[in-house]
């Protein structure tokens, strides 16, 4: 079994060229590298050189198991790097053997335009609105879509 410190060390990729890295493997009782390690190393390689961006999604194909006895060769191909979004293909191999290929999608931190909240009225407490909540009832459970929705009328 490996420690968290060993896992963090495995995430520190050695740069061996432009968009080329070498990764170490965690010790394992199995004859293959832990897939979570390969996924995490793909994330780290995809993030390299993309300051101000975070990974939004990663899609990975695990083509073959990697041997824990040999280091990992990691190649990054930047497909797009813009102001707000970026995408890279990360390939992990050992020698001529392809182990994984990932599509890493990144985005810059932006204000959230979907989630928002109305400014609460000052002086409004649950006791102030307790008498104004009225529950709707449905009459025909087979034809009324609102049957499965609790809806309320709130009046302030």
C-alpha positions in Angstrom: 0.0 0.0 0.0 1.2 3.5 -0.7 1.2 6.6 1.4 -0.3 10.0 0.6 3.2 11.5 0.5 4.3 8.9 -2.1 1.2 9.7 -4.1 2.0 13.5 -4.0 5.6 12.7 -5.1 4.2 10.7 -8.0 2.3 13.9 -9.1 5.5 15.9 -9.3 6.3 15.2 -13.0 9.9 15.7 -14.3 10.0 17.9 -17.4 12.2 16.2 -20.1 11.3 18.5 -23.0 8.7 20.8 -24.3 5.3 19.3 -23.2 7.1 16.1 -22.4 7.3 14.7 -18.8 8.5 11.6 -17.0 6.5 10.2 -14.1 7.4 7.7 -11.4 5.2 4.9 -10.2 3.8 4.1 -6.8 4.8 0.9 -5.1 2.1 -1.7 -5.5 1.6 -5.4 -4.8 0.1 -5.8 -8.3 1.8 -6.0 -11.6 0.1 -2.9 -13.0 0.2 0.8 -12.1 -2.9 2.0 -10.2 -5.3 3.7 -12.7 -6.0 6.6 -10.3 -2.3 7.4 -10.4 -2.4 7.6 -14.3 -5.5 9.7 -14.2 -4.0 12.1 -11.6 -0.7 12.4 -13.6 -2.8 13.1 -16.7 -4.5 16.0 -14.9 -1.1 17.4 -13.7 0.4 17.2 -17.2 -2.7 18.8 -18.7 -2.5 21.7 -16.2 1.2 22.4 -16.9 1.6 25.7 -18.6 -2.1 26.6 -18.2 -1.8 29.2 -15.4 -5.1 30.5 -14.2 -7.1 27.5 -15.4 -8.6 24.5 -13.7 -9.5 21.1 -15.0 -13.3 20.9 -15.7 -13.4 17.4 -17.3 -11.1 14.6 -18.2 -12.0 11.7 -20.5 -9.5 8.9 -20.4 -9.1 5.6 -22.4 -7.0 3.0 -20.5 -5.6 1.1 -23.5 -3.1 -1.1 -21.6 -1.9 -1.6 -18.1 1.4 0.1 -17.3 4.2 -1.8 -15.6 5.3 -0.5 -12.2 8.9 -1.4 -13.0 9.4 1.2 -15.7 8.9 5.1 -15.6 6.1 6.7 -17.5 6.6 8.9 -20.6 3.9 11.6 -20.7 3.3 13.7 -23.8 1.0 16.7 -24.0 -0.5 18.0 -27.2 -2.2 21.4 -26.7 -5.2 21.5 -29.0 -6.5 25.0 -27.9 -5.3 27.5 -25.3 -7.5 30.6 -25.1 -8.3 33.2 -22.6 -11.2 31.3 -21.0 -10.9 27.7 -22.1 -8.2 25.3 -23.1 -7.9 21.6 -24.2 -5.0 19.2 -24.4 -4.5 15.6 -25.2 -2.3 13.7 -22.7 -0.7 10.4 -23.7 1.0 8.1 -21.2 3.3 5.4 -22.6 6.1 3.2 -21.7 8.5 2.8 -24.5 6.5 2.0 -27.6 3.5 0.8 -25.6 0.5 3.2 -25.3 -1.0 3.0 -21.8 -3.6 5.8 -21.7 -4.8 8.8 -23.7 -6.8 11.6 -22.1 -8.7 14.6 -23.3 -8.3 17.3 -20.6 -10.6 20.3 -20.8 -9.7 23.4 -18.7 -11.4 26.7 -18.0 -10.5 30.0 -16.3 -12.3 30.9 -13.1 -15.2 33.2 -13.9 -18.1 34.6 -11.9 -21.0 32.2 -11.8 -23.8 33.5 -14.0 -26.2 30.6 -13.4 -26.4 30.5 -9.6 -27.6 33.7 -7.9 -29.6 34.7 -5.0 -32.0 37.6 -4.5 -31.1 40.1 -1.8 -33.1 39.2 1.3 -35.4 41.8 2.6 -34.3 43.4 5.8 -36.5 42.6 8.8 -38.0 39.5 7.3 -38.0 36.5 9.6 -39.6 33.1 9.4 -42.2 34.3 11.8 -43.1 37.2 9.5 -44.0 34.8 6.6 -45.3 31.8 8.5 -48.9 32.8 7.8 -48.5 33.5 4.1 -47.4 30.1 2.9 -50.2 28.2 1.2 -49.7 24.7 -0.1 -51.3 23.8 -3.4 -53.1 20.5 -3.8 -53.6 18.5 -6.9 -56.8 16.8 -7.8 -56.0 14.3 -10.5 -52.8 12.4 -9.6 -52.7 10.5 -13.0 -52.8 13.6 -15.2 -51.3 16.3 -13.0 -47.5 16.7 -13.5 -47.3 18.8 -10.3 -48.0 15.8 -8.2 -44.4 15.1 -7.6 -43.5 18.7 -6.9 -44.0 20.5 -3.6 -44.9 24.0 -4.6 -45.6 26.9 -2.4 -46.8 30.5 -2.8 -44.8 32.9 -0.8 -46.1 36.4 -0.2 -44.0 39.1 1.5 
